[in-house]
Amino acid sequence: MESCFLKNVIARLQDRLAELNAWEAQTAEDRAPVELDQTRIGRLSRMDALQGQAMATAQQERRQVERRRVEAAIARIEDGSYGECVRCGDEISEARLEADPANPLCVVCAGNG
């Protein structure tokens, strides 16, 4: 792959990692354990807080999966295998990588997934 394309991809992947880290810091309080103290908050308010905590935790898990995808893409760039399908070894189209720079699969393997 041409170096200009790879430089752009690296910049996009690093920007995405920074976004994910920022979101993690911003939502840390939302994922904190909910207190049981019913003298401070009522039962329904506590249920709402628990639901909010569960949603924030689920979002965090999705961000962690995306972080691993982005870090894996950076590792593939560093080892020279970026742009090759991790399943079959065929080339991943530049348009597909432009749409999602962390994409590890070619169209055929993604469709057979």
C-alpha positions, 0 to 999 in steps of 0.5 A: 500500500502506498505510504500516503494512504497508510499515513492517513490510516494511522492518523485515523486509527490514532484519532479513534483511540483518542476518542475511545479513551476520552469516552472512557474517562467521561463515562467512568462515573456512569459505570460506578456501582450504585449505592443501596442507601434507600434513605438517599434515593428511592427504589425507582430512582435506584432502579433507573440508576442501575439501568443507566449503569448497565447501559454505560457498562454495555457501551464500555464493552463495545468500546473495548471491542473497538479498541482491540480492533483498532490496536490490531489494525495498528499492529498489522500496519507495523508488521506489514500485513495491513490490508491482507484478510486475516482469515484468507490472506487475500487483499482487502480493497482500499475502499473497504479500508477507507470505510473502516480502517480497522477492518480485518476481513475481505468482503468474501470472508466478512460475508461468510462470517 
